[in-house]
Amino acid sequence: MGLNLHQVQLRISAVRPSQFQTGLPEILFCGRSNVGKSSMINCLLGRKALARTSEKPGKTATINYYEIDRKLYLVDLPGYGYARVSQAEKDKWARFMQAYFNFESDKRLAVSLVDLRHEPTDADLEMAGFLEQAGIPYWVVATKADKLSKTAAAQNFKNLEERYRALRPERLLMFSSKTKLGREALIDQMEAIAGEGEK
């Protein structure tokens, strides 16, 4: 069984709730702007430029649905916390996100990305709380691990474990798009969810 990662397509870049998709289990990816979401999705799917970084961070509020092997959606949510965005843009983002989370679809797992080089922001911690309230199981994945020494990465990861004490240890992961650290664990989870969807 497993997932055929060669069978991948961008199903839609939704800009309004009427374009939200149903019918397949979803793994959603959330994190602040420039945390490495696009790089992670490209790494997971073995592509160089399937997921593209916005030229205007925080401005492009689209929800991108990547269909994998007709068994699973990876849902790329727009990044949050971009400082130069106006309050009106932030409010628009919040309404769009609320509409997505209120929409009835098979949200199996959220991958909440944080930058391993820095302390999680208030927005990162709020996202974790929001996912808990929404009842969506989630992993916290610390990106850009290759940009730190092994000692610094281990120390920062230990700090993350303190900040996310409520999370089971296996749901906290270190990741690098460059070295592919953590990729296998996420692929295994994707395949498990796709398999559940076939039952």
Phi and psi restraints in degrees (value plus and minus 20) as a CYANA .aco file:
   2 GLY   PHI      64.3   104.3
   2 GLY   PSI     159.8   199.8
   3 LEU   PHI    -124.2   -84.2
   3 LEU   PSI     116.2   156.2
   4 ASN   PHI    -109.3   -69.3
   4 ASN   PSI      81.5   121.5
   5 LEU   PHI     -96.2   -56.2
   5 LEU   PSI     -21.8    18.2
   6 HIS   PHI    -103.1   -63.1
   6 HIS   PSI     -36.4     3.6
   7 GLN   PHI    -119.1   -79.1
   7 GLN   PSI      58.7    98.7
   8 VAL   PHI    -151.2  -111.2
   8 VAL   PSI     116.8   156.8
   9 GLN   PHI    -167.3  -127.3
   9 GLN   PSI     130.0   170.0
  10 LEU   PHI     -97.4   -57.4
  10 LEU   PSI      88.5   128.5
  11 ARG   PHI     -91.6   -51.6
  11 ARG   PSI     -67.9   -27.9
  12 ILE   PHI    -183.6  -143.6
  12 ILE   PSI     128.9   168.9
  13 SER   PHI    -124.2   -84.2
  13 SER   PSI      77.4   117.4
  14 ALA   PHI     -96.0   -56.0
  14 ALA   PSI     112.1   152.1
  15 VAL   PHI    -136.4   -96.4
  15 VAL   PSI     -23.1    16.9
  16 ARG   PHI    -169.6  -129.6
  16 ARG   PSI     134.2   174.2
  17 PRO   PHI     -76.4   -36.4
  17 PRO   PSI     -49.8    -9.8
  18 SER   PHI     -84.0   -44.0
  18 SER   PSI     -34.7     5.3
  19 GLN   PHI    -116.6   -76.6
  19 GLN   PSI     -21.8    18.2
  20 PHE   PHI     -81.6   -41.6
  20 PHE   PSI     125.6   165.6
  21 GLN   PHI    -121.9   -81.9
  21 GLN   PSI     136.4   176.4
  22 THR   PHI    -157.5  -117.5
  22 THR   PSI     157.0   197.0
  23 GLY   PHI      84.8   124.8
  23 GLY   PSI     -39.1     0.9
  24 LEU   PHI    -152.6  -112.6
  24 LEU   PSI     132.5   172.5
  25 PRO   PHI     -80.8   -40.8
  25 PRO   PSI     128.6   168.6
  26 GLU   PHI    -140.6  -100.6
  26 GLU   PSI     118.9   158.9
  27 ILE   PHI    -135.4   -95.4
  27 ILE   PSI      99.0   139.0
  28 LEU   PHI    -124.0   -84.0
  28 LEU   PSI     124.8   164.8
  29 PHE   PHI    -135.0   -95.0
  29 PHE   PSI     103.9   143.9
  30 CYS   PHI    -154.8  -114.8
  30 CYS   PSI     131.0   171.0
  31 GLY   PHI     151.7   191.7
  31 GLY   PSI     147.0   187.0
  32 ARG   PHI     -94.5   -54.5
  32 ARG   PSI     143.7   183.7
  33 SER   PHI     -76.6   -36.6
  33 SER   PSI     120.1   160.1
  34 ASN   PHI      50.0    90.0
  34 ASN   PSI      -0.6    39.4
  35 VAL   PHI    -105.5   -65.5
  35 VAL   PSI     -31.2     8.8
  36 GLY   PHI      86.6   126.6
  36 GLY   PSI       4.8    44.8
  37 LYS   PHI     -83.1   -43.1
  37 LYS   PSI     -69.1   -29.1
  38 SER   PHI     -81.7   -41.7
  38 SER   PSI     -62.5   -22.5
  39 SER   PHI     -82.0   -42.0
  39 SER   PSI     -59.8   -19.8
  40 MET   PHI     -85.0   -45.0
  40 MET   PSI     -65.9   -25.9
  41 ILE   PHI     -83.0   -43.0
  41 ILE   PSI     -62.9   -22.9
  42 ASN   PHI     -82.3   -42.3
  42 ASN   PSI     -59.6   -19.6
  43 CYS   PHI     -84.3   -44.3
  43 CYS   PSI     -66.0   -26.0
  44 LEU   PHI     -82.0   -42.0
  44 LEU   PSI     -59.0   -19.0
  45 LEU   PHI    -112.7   -72.7
  45 LEU   PSI     -19.0    21.0
  46 GLY   PHI      46.7    86.7
  46 GLY   PSI      12.4    52.4
  47 ARG   PHI    -139.2   -99.2
  47 ARG   PSI     137.4   177.4
  48 LYS   PHI    -111.3   -71.3
  48 LYS   PSI     -55.2   -15.2
  49 ALA   PHI    -166.0  -126.0
  49 ALA   PSI      13.6    53.6
  50 LEU   PHI     -88.1   -48.1
  50 LEU   PSI     -71.2   -31.2
  51 ALA   PHI    -112.6   -72.6
  51 ALA   PSI     107.1   147.1
  52 ARG   PHI    -131.9   -91.9
  52 ARG   PSI     122.7   162.7
  53 THR   PHI     -97.1   -57.1
  53 THR   PSI     115.7   155.7
  54 SER   PHI     -87.4   -47.4
  54 SER   PSI     120.6   160.6
  55 GLU   PHI     -93.3   -53.3
  55 GLU   PSI     -40.4    -0.4
  56 LYS   PHI    -143.9  -103.9
  56 LYS   PSI      64.3   104.3
  57 PRO   PHI     -72.5   -32.5
  57 PRO   PSI     115.4   155.4
  58 GLY   PHI      62.3   102.3
  58 GLY   PSI     -32.3     7.7
  59 LYS   PHI    -112.0   -72.0
  59 LYS   PSI     -53.0   -13.0
  60 THR   PHI    -113.7   -73.7
  60 THR   PSI      75.4   115.4
  61 ALA   PHI    -112.4   -72.4
  61 ALA   PSI      59.2    99.2
  62 THR   PHI    -139.2   -99.2
  62 THR   PSI     129.9   169.9
  63 ILE   PHI    -129.1   -89.1
  63 ILE   PSI      93.2   133.2
  64 ASN   PHI    -116.7   -76.7
  64 ASN   PSI     105.1   145.1
  65 TYR   PHI    -123.2   -83.2
  65 TYR   PSI      93.7   133.7
  66 TYR   PHI    -120.8   -80.8
  66 TYR   PSI      98.1   138.1
  67 GLU   PHI    -111.3   -71.3
  67 GLU   PSI     106.5   146.5
  68 ILE   PHI    -133.4   -93.4
  68 ILE   PSI      96.4   136.4
  69 ASP   PHI      34.8    74.8
  69 ASP   PSI       6.5    46.5
  70 ARG   PHI      36.6    76.6
  70 ARG   PSI       3.4    43.4
  71 LYS   PHI    -142.5  -102.5
  71 LYS   PSI     -35.9     4.1
  72 LEU   PHI    -178.3  -138.3
  72 LEU   PSI     124.7   164.7
  73 TYR   PHI    -127.8   -87.8
  73 TYR   PSI     110.3   150.3
  74 LEU   PHI    -113.1   -73.1
  74 LEU   PSI     104.1   144.1
  75 VAL   PHI    -130.9   -90.9
  75 VAL   PSI      93.8   133.8
  76 ASP   PHI    -115.3   -75.3
  76 ASP   PSI      87.3   127.3
  77 LEU   PHI    -105.8   -65.8
  77 LEU   PSI     128.6   168.6
  78 PRO   PHI     -83.2   -43.2
  78 PRO   PSI     124.9   164.9
  79 GLY   PHI     -87.5   -47.5
  79 GLY   PSI     131.1   171.1
  80 TYR   PHI    -136.0   -96.0
  80 TYR   PSI     149.3   189.3
  81 GLY   PHI      59.6    99.6
  81 GLY   PSI      -1.8    38.2
  82 TYR   PHI     -99.3   -59.3
  82 TYR   PSI      98.4   138.4
  83 ALA   PHI     -82.0   -42.0
  83 ALA   PSI     -52.1   -12.1
  84 ARG   PHI    -104.5   -64.5
  84 ARG   PSI     -17.9    22.1
  85 VAL   PHI    -102.7   -62.7
  85 VAL   PSI     120.0   160.0
  86 SER   PHI     -88.9   -48.9
  86 SER   PSI     142.2   182.2
  87 GLN   PHI     -81.5   -41.5
  87 GLN   PSI     -55.7   -15.7
  88 ALA   PHI     -82.1   -42.1
  88 ALA   PSI     -60.8   -20.8
  89 GLU   PHI     -86.1   -46.1
  89 GLU   PSI     -60.5   -20.5
  90 LYS   PHI     -83.4   -43.4
  90 LYS   PSI     -60.9   -20.9
  91 ASP   PHI     -85.1   -45.1
  91 ASP   PSI     -60.2   -20.2
  92 LYS   PHI     -82.8   -42.8
  92 LYS   PSI     -63.6   -23.6
  93 TRP   PHI     -79.8   -39.8
  93 TRP   PSI     -66.4   -26.4
  94 ALA   PHI     -81.6   -41.6
  94 ALA   PSI     -61.5   -21.5
  95 ARG   PHI     -85.5   -45.5
  95 ARG   PSI     -60.1   -20.1
  96 PHE   PHI     -85.8   -45.8
  96 PHE   PSI     -63.1   -23.1
  97 MET   PHI     -83.9   -43.9
  97 MET   PSI     -62.5   -22.5
  98 GLN   PHI     -81.6   -41.6
  98 GLN   PSI     -60.2   -20.2
  99 ALA   PHI     -82.3   -42.3
  99 ALA   PSI     -60.4   -20.4
 100 TYR   PHI     -85.4   -45.4
 100 TYR   PSI     -66.5   -26.5
 101 PHE   PHI     -89.2   -49.2
 101 PHE   PSI     -46.8    -6.8
 102 ASN   PHI    -100.2   -60.2
 102 ASN   PSI     -38.8     1.2
 103 PHE   PHI     -91.9   -51.9
 103 PHE   PSI     114.4   154.4
 104 GLU   PHI    -100.1   -60.1
 104 GLU   PSI      86.1   126.1
 105 SER   PHI    -166.8  -126.8
 105 SER   PSI     152.0   192.0
 106 ASP   PHI    -108.4   -68.4
 106 ASP   PSI      53.4    93.4
 107 LYS   PHI    -101.2   -61.2
 107 LYS   PSI      80.4   120.4
 108 ARG   PHI    -107.1   -67.1
 108 ARG   PSI     -54.3   -14.3
 109 LEU   PHI    -175.9  -135.9
 109 LEU   PSI     122.4   162.4
 110 ALA   PHI    -132.5   -92.5
 110 ALA   PSI     117.9   157.9
 111 VAL   PHI    -128.4   -88.4
 111 VAL   PSI      88.5   128.5
 112 SER   PHI    -116.9   -76.9
 112 SER   PSI      92.2   132.2
 113 LEU   PHI    -108.8   -68.8
 113 LEU   PSI     115.3   155.3
 114 VAL   PHI    -150.8  -110.8
 114 VAL   PSI     136.3   176.3
 115 ASP   PHI    -108.0   -68.0
 115 ASP   PSI      97.5   137.5
 116 LEU   PHI     -81.7   -41.7
 116 LEU   PSI     -42.7    -2.7
 117 ARG   PHI     -93.7   -53.7
 117 ARG   PSI     -36.7     3.3
 118 HIS   PHI    -150.0  -110.0
 118 HIS   PSI     140.4   180.4
 119 GLU   PHI     -82.5   -42.5
 119 GLU   PSI     124.8   164.8
 120 PRO   PHI     -81.0   -41.0
 120 PRO   PSI     120.3   160.3
 121 THR   PHI    -100.3   -60.3
 121 THR   PSI     148.7   188.7
 122 ASP   PHI     -77.0   -37.0
 122 ASP   PSI     -59.6   -19.6
 123 ALA   PHI     -83.6   -43.6
 123 ALA   PSI     -57.2   -17.2
 124 ASP   PHI     -82.6   -42.6
 124 ASP   PSI     -66.7   -26.7
 125 LEU   PHI     -88.3   -48.3
 125 LEU   PSI     -55.7   -15.7
 126 GLU   PHI     -84.1   -44.1
 126 GLU   PSI     -58.0   -18.0
 127 MET   PHI     -82.1   -42.1
 127 MET   PSI     -62.9   -22.9
 128 ALA   PHI     -80.1   -40.1
 128 ALA   PSI     -64.0   -24.0
 129 GLY   PHI     -83.6   -43.6
 129 GLY   PSI     -58.9   -18.9
 130 PHE   PHI     -83.8   -43.8
 130 PHE   PSI     -63.6   -23.6
 131 LEU   PHI     -84.6   -44.6
 131 LEU   PSI     -58.0   -18.0
 132 GLU   PHI     -83.3   -43.3
 132 GLU   PSI     -65.6   -25.6
 133 GLN   PHI     -83.0   -43.0
 133 GLN   PSI     -55.6   -15.6
 134 ALA   PHI     -96.4   -56.4
 134 ALA   PSI     -30.5     9.5
 135 GLY   PHI      54.3    94.3
 135 GLY   PSI       5.4    45.4
 136 ILE   PHI    -120.2   -80.2
 136 ILE   PSI      98.8   138.8
 137 PRO   PHI     -76.8   -36.8
 137 PRO   PSI     122.7   162.7
 138 TYR   PHI    -164.2  -124.2
 138 TYR   PSI     133.6   173.6
 139 TRP   PHI    -130.6   -90.6
 139 TRP   PSI     127.2   167.2
 140 VAL   PHI    -124.4   -84.4
 140 VAL   PSI     100.9   140.9
 141 VAL   PHI    -137.6   -97.6
 141 VAL   PSI     100.0   140.0
 142 ALA   PHI    -111.7   -71.7
 142 ALA   PSI      92.8   132.8
 143 THR   PHI    -108.7   -68.7
 143 THR   PSI     150.5   190.5
 144 LYS   PHI      44.5    84.5
 144 LYS   PSI      13.2    53.2
 145 ALA   PHI     -82.1   -42.1
 145 ALA   PSI     -48.4    -8.4
 146 ASP   PHI     -89.9   -49.9
 146 ASP   PSI     -34.5     5.5
 147 LYS   PHI    -107.1   -67.1
 147 LYS   PSI     -17.9    22.1
 148 LEU   PHI    -142.1  -102.1
 148 LEU   PSI     135.8   175.8
 149 SER   PHI     -86.4   -46.4
 149 SER   PSI     141.1   181.1
 150 LYS   PHI     -80.6   -40.6
 150 LYS   PSI     -57.6   -17.6
 151 THR   PHI     -85.9   -45.9
 151 THR   PSI     -65.9   -25.9
 152 ALA   PHI     -86.6   -46.6
 152 ALA   PSI     -59.4   -19.4
 153 ALA   PHI     -82.1   -42.1
 153 ALA   PSI     -63.9   -23.9
 154 ALA   PHI     -84.1   -44.1
 154 ALA   PSI     -60.6   -20.6
 155 GLN   PHI     -86.3   -46.3
 155 GLN   PSI     -65.4   -25.4
 156 ASN   PHI     -85.4   -45.4
 156 ASN   PSI     -55.3   -15.3
 157 PHE   PHI     -87.2   -47.2
 157 PHE   PSI     -58.1   -18.1
 158 LYS   PHI     -82.3   -42.3
 158 LYS   PSI     -60.0   -20.0
 159 ASN   PHI     -83.0   -43.0
 159 ASN   PSI     -59.1   -19.1
 160 LEU   PHI     -82.7   -42.7
 160 LEU   PSI     -60.6   -20.6
 161 GLU   PHI     -79.0   -39.0
 161 GLU   PSI     -55.9   -15.9
 162 GLU   PHI     -87.4   -47.4
 162 GLU   PSI     -62.1   -22.1
 163 ARG   PHI     -90.9   -50.9
 163 ARG   PSI     -48.9    -8.9
 164 TYR   PHI    -134.6   -94.6
 164 TYR   PSI      30.2    70.2
 165 ARG   PHI     -80.3   -40.3
 165 ARG   PSI     -48.3    -8.3
 166 ALA   PHI     -92.5   -52.5
 166 ALA   PSI     -34.2     5.8
 167 LEU   PHI    -108.5   -68.5
 167 LEU   PSI     115.4   155.4
 168 ARG   PHI     -82.0   -42.0
 168 ARG   PSI     121.6   161.6
 169 PRO   PHI     -73.9   -33.9
 169 PRO   PSI     -55.9   -15.9
 170 GLU   PHI     -91.2   -51.2
 170 GLU   PSI     -27.3    12.7
 171 ARG   PHI    -122.5   -82.5
 171 ARG   PSI      -7.6    32.4
 172 LEU   PHI    -140.6  -100.6
 172 LEU   PSI     103.1   143.1
 173 LEU   PHI    -156.0  -116.0
 173 LEU   PSI     122.0   162.0
 174 MET   PHI    -114.5   -74.5
 174 MET   PSI     121.0   161.0
 175 PHE   PHI    -161.3  -121.3
 175 PHE   PSI     126.7   166.7
 176 SER   PHI    -162.2  -122.2
 176 SER   PSI     102.1   142.1
 177 SER   PHI     -88.0   -48.0
 177 SER   PSI     -47.3    -7.3
 178 LYS   PHI     -95.3   -55.3
 178 LYS   PSI     -67.6   -27.6
 179 THR   PHI    -115.1   -75.1
 179 THR   PSI     -28.3    11.7
 180 LYS   PHI      50.3    90.3
 180 LYS   PSI      -3.6    36.4
 181 LEU   PHI     -79.0   -39.0
 181 LEU   PSI     108.5   148.5
 182 GLY   PHI      68.5   108.5
 182 GLY   PSI     -31.6     8.4
 183 ARG   PHI     -82.6   -42.6
 183 ARG   PSI     -63.6   -23.6
 184 GLU   PHI     -81.3   -41.3
 184 GLU   PSI     -61.4   -21.4
 185 ALA   PHI     -82.8   -42.8
 185 ALA   PSI     -60.7   -20.7
 186 LEU   PHI     -90.3   -50.3
 186 LEU   PSI     -59.3   -19.3
 187 ILE   PHI     -81.8   -41.8
 187 ILE   PSI     -62.7   -22.7
 188 ASP   PHI     -78.4   -38.4
 188 ASP   PSI     -61.2   -21.2
 189 GLN   PHI     -87.8   -47.8
 189 GLN   PSI     -61.1   -21.1
 190 MET   PHI     -79.4   -39.4
 190 MET   PSI     -64.6   -24.6
 191 GLU   PHI     -87.1   -47.1
 191 GLU   PSI     -57.4   -17.4
 192 ALA   PHI     -83.6   -43.6
 192 ALA   PSI     -62.7   -22.7
 193 ILE   PHI     -89.2   -49.2
 193 ILE   PSI     -60.2   -20.2
 194 ALA   PHI     -82.3   -42.3
 194 ALA   PSI     -58.7   -18.7
 195 GLY   PHI     -85.9   -45.9
 195 GLY   PSI     -58.9   -18.9
 196 GLU   PHI     -83.8   -43.8
 196 GLU   PSI     -55.7   -15.7
 197 GLY   PHI     -87.6   -47.6
 197 GLY   PSI     -41.6    -1.6
 198 GLU   PHI    -105.6   -65.6
 198 GLU   PSI     -34.8     5.2
